[in-house]
Amino acid sequence: MLLIRSGAIEGYEKLVYQLGHNPHKILQELGMSCAQLREPEALISYVKIADLLDLTAQVCGDPIFSLRLAEKQTAMAIGELALSTNQQSTMRESIEFSNKHMRLHARGVHLTYHTCGEVAELHLNFDFTNASGLQQLILLSIGQIYNVVTTFLGEVNTRLKMDFQQVIHNNVKASVQTYKAHLNVGSGFNGIHFPSSWLDRKNKQNDQLLKEHFNKRIQLLESIYPEDLQAQVRFMCSNLLPSGECTIDRVSAALNLHTRVLQKRLASENTSFSKLLQITRTVTAQQQLLYGSLSILDIALNLGYSEASVFCRNFKKWTELSPRQWRIKNRRSH
């Protein structure tokens, strides 16, 4: 099934209200609710999101509703993927990393880049479509790509252009303040383009992304797991594992604690970060083996392993069965 994080439409309710309409009624028409949008890491049908954006644009009478939504977002609308991608050295490495690990944010979308002399083109493609040809989803996605690339650059640069195959009239284009100088409509592809020399330009590491992300995580953790440090650590681990950067330093920072303080507090509860990480990996692996259809390699990657063999070895230590043996045995009993 093609899924996307609900965080992709962060700010949806607020914008619909600002345009004078009721987001609850629009969501209800598609059998959805605002509650589904409150947890940014919750997964929702990608097709449903595309249909929701189309319906919302129609109800609000705004042909570029989704571009306005992207304009109000930050790079963190794509969640953990933005953090990990920003850690890559160059734009080229960031693009390659994003495409390889896109499943952290969504499944069913791909980015490919092409160089044509002095111009680099980043093409956006989907594995599905809907009645409108994904018009609103394309607007949102390209706006989000622009936001991420601008974050990497550390500046707004008019040589960064947003390419849309669909036509957007001039009076409508003028109404988006942030993007209007960057819009290239009636293009031959959907995506962005910029000078090819930028591909090997060093990314600007953005500490604000980390602060924004961790502040949101802390607020969520305190509401779900008040006073339960072990649950908070496991929750952060489950969020960071797919990025391959689930370290005690990263988790400590997410919880706004010094690493040594976290270690001491866990020790006082007769546990450790490594034990909680193992529990998180075991539980996550078992859930994905039992209820999902992912390959062993995909599960290994979701758990932060670069190789399936390492995951298999560890899983056997934890359960005394290989992942395949465990899946066969436990699916039979369900």
N, C-alpha and C positions, 0 to 999 in steps of 0.2 A: 504494500500500500504506500502511496506517495504522501508523505507527511511533512509538516513544517512547524517550527516553534511558534507558539502564539505570540511571542515577543516581536515577531516580524511586523505585526500591526500595532505595536505600542503607540498609544495616543489616539487610537481609533475612536473610542467613546467620546473623548473630549472634543475632537475635531467635528464629529457629527453634531454634537450639541451646539458648538459654535456656529455651525451652518444652519441652525434652527430646526433640527430634526431629532427624533428619538432613536438612539442606536439599539435599544432593547427591541423595539418593534421590527426593525430591519433584521436583526439577528434571528428573531422568532420566525420570520418568514422562511428561513433556511433551516429551522430546527436547531438553532444554536442559542447560546446564552452568554451574557457578559461575564458570568463566572468562569467560562472557559478561557477568557482573555486575561484573567487576573494573575495567573502563574506563567511567567514568560517562557519557562522550559517545558510547559505542557505541549504535547504534539496534537496537531489538528490536521484534518484532510487538506492537502494542498489545493485540490479542486474546489473544496468548499470555500477556502479563503479567496480563491480567484472569483468564484461566483458572488461571494459577499461583497467584494470590492466593486464588482460590476453593478450589483443591485444598489449599493450605497451611492455610487456616482449618479445612477439614474434617479433615485429618490431625491437626492440633494440638488439635482440639476447642475452638476459640476463635472464636466468632461475630464478634468484633470484632478479629481479628488485624491487619487493615490499619490500623485506627485506632490500635492500639498501635504499629505501625510508624511511622506519621506522628508520633506523640507523641515518638518518639526521634530524629526528624530535625530539621533546621533549615530555614530558607527556601531554603538552597542546594540542596535536593533537586531543585529545578527549574532548577538550573544558571545559565547566562548570563542567562536570562530574569529571574531574581530580581535580578541586578545592575542590568540595564538598567531594569527596572521601578521599582526603588528610586530611580533618578535622576530620575524624573518629579516634578513639583512637588506635585501633589495626588493624593488617592486616586482621584478621577474620571479624571485623566490616566493614572494607573497601570493602572486597569482597562481603559481603552480601548487603551493600549499593549500590555498583556498579550494581549488578544484578537487584536489585529492581528498580533502577532509570536509567537503561540503555537507556530508551527512550530519555533522555537528549542528547544522542549522536547518537543512531541508534535504529531501530526497526527491529527485526528479528535475533538477536544474543543473546546468553545466556552464562553465566559462572556458572559452578558448581564446588565445591571443594569436594575432597574425601581424607580422611587420611588413609594411609596404614602403620601402625606402625610409624616409624620415618620420613616418607615422606608424604608431602601434595601435592596433584595433583589438579591443576586448569584446568578444561576441557572447551574448547571452542566449541560451537555448533551453527549451523545456521538453520533457518527455511526454507531455500531455497538452491538451487544449480544452477550450470550452466554447460556448456559443459566440462569444465576442472575439475569439482568437486571443484571449488573455490580455486584452487591451489595458485594463487597470493594473493587473499584476505586473505587466512589463513596465509600466510607469513607476510603480513602487520599487521594483527590483533595481532598475537603472538608477533611480534616485539614491537608493541605499549603496549601490556600488560607488557612485560619485562621493557620497559621504565618507566611505571607507578610504578611498584613494586620496581624498583631500586630507584626511587624518594622517595618512602616511607621508604626504608631502609636507605637512605642517604649515600649509598656506592655501589660500584660494588663488587659483591660477586660471586665467581665461583660455589658456591653451588646452585645458582639460574640457572636452566636449562630450555631451550626452547625445547619443544617436537613437532616434526613434523612426521606425518605418512608417508609423502612423502620422497623420498630419495634425498639427495643433495650430489653430488660427492665432495670428499675431496678438489680437486683443486678449486672448486667453493666456498666451505665453507671458505677456507683460505683467500678469497678475501674480506670478511666482517670483518674489524678490530675489531669493538666493540663487535660483537656477537660470533666470531669464537670459543671462549673457552666455550661458553654456549649452543652450538647446540647439540641436541640429535635427530638424524634423524632415520627414520624407527621405530618410537615409536608406541606404541599401541593406542595413542590418540594424539589429537592436543591441545596444551596448554603449561603450564609450570609446573615445580615441584621444591620443595624446602623443607628444614627441617620443619617438622610439628610444631616444637617449635616456628617457626617464626609467626605462626598464632596469638599468644597472645603477640607478641612483640609490643612495643609502636611504632607508626609511628613517623617519624621525620617530623615535620611541616616545609614545604618548602616555605619560603617567596618569593623565586625567581619565583615560579609559579604565585603568585599573581602579582608580578611586571610585568612579561612577559605578562600576560593576560590583565592587566589594561592598559599597554602601547599600546597594539594593539587596545583595545577598544577606547581609547582616540583618536588615530589617525583616526580610522574609524568614530567616532562621529564628529570630527572636519571637516571631509570631507563631511559628509552627512548633518549635522545640524550646520553649522557655526553660532556662536553668538546666538543660540537658546537653552538656558539652560533648559527650560521646556521639549523640545523635547529630549534633551540629557538624562535627568533624566528618562523620560518615556521609552526611548530605553534601558537604563541600567536595569530598572525594569523588562522589558519584557524578558531580558536575564537571570536575576537572579531569577525570580519567581519560575521556576520549581525546583530549588535547595532547596527551603524552607528557603533561607538565604537572602531574599531581605530586607535589613535593610537600614536605612539612613546612618549608618556608612559605610556599604559596598559600597553603591552607591557613597558616598562622596569620599571614597578612590579611586574608579574607575575613578572618574572625577578629581582626584588629587586636591581635595579641602578639607579644614577642615570642619567638620560637621557644626560648627556654621556659617561659611562663607556661606555654601550652604543654611542653614536655612534663613539667613538674605537676601541673594540674591533672594530667592524664595518669601520671605515676601514682598520685594520691588516690586515684580511683582504680588502682591495680590493673592498668592497661597501658598501652602505648600507641603512638601513631601507626607504627608498622602493623600492629595487631588489628587496628581498626581498618587500615587500608586493605589488609587481607580479607577481613570479614566483608567489606564492601565489594571487593572483587568477586568473592565467592558467591554472595547473594545475587549480585548483578549477573554474573555468568549463568547461574542456575535459572534465573528468571528468563534470560534470553534463550537458553537451551530448551527450556520447557515450553515456553509460550511463543517464541519467535521462530522465524524461518531463516535467520542469518546463518551464513557459513561460519565454520570454526575460525577462519581467518578474520572475518568481519567482527566477530565477537572479541577476538584477541585485540584487534585495533581499537575497538570501543573501550577496552579495559586498559589502554595505554601501552600495550605491548607492540613492538615493531615486528615480531615474528610469532607465528602460530605455535611453533615448537616450544618456545619458552612458556607461553600460556598453558599448553598441554601438560608440560612437566609440572608446573606449579599446581594446576588444577588436580592432577593425580595425587600430589602430596596432601592437598586439602581434603579430598573425598575418597581417595584410594581407587578411583575410576578415571579413565580418560574422559574427555568431554563427550565423545561419541557414545561411549558405553553408558555414561550417566544419562544422556538424552534418551537413549533407547529404553533403558531400565525404567526411568521415571515417567516417560510418556505412556508406557504400557499401563501404569497404575492410575492414570488419570482418565 
